[in-house]
Amino acid sequence: MTSFWDADGDFDYEAHHEVGQRQRAAATAETMAKPHLADAIHHFGLADQPRSGFTPALLEALEHWQALIDRITATPADREVKHLTRHAEAAASTIETLTR
């Protein structure tokens, strides 16, 4: 279990909220049988979106974005990271357009 109390005895509300948001995103991803999209759903704030809002185009864009982010984190070469980052930003723009 995660403790949200810091060394000074103060409660970290932001960390507590973040964990809740991530859990809701993971639950949303699970309901669609796509647990690998939990990070993408969290990143774009889609945890509260009804399942019907996840159109095939949006799911495809989320899959594409997540694949690019996975490649970015696994890629050591700066030049390729920049290239992949540009593609991830384009995919993010598409996702935001699809969710407006």
Summary of the structure (lengths in Angstrom):
residues: 100
radius of gyration: 15.8
end to end distance: 35.8
largest distance: 47.6
contacts: 243
relative contact order: 0.11
helix: 71%
strand: 2%
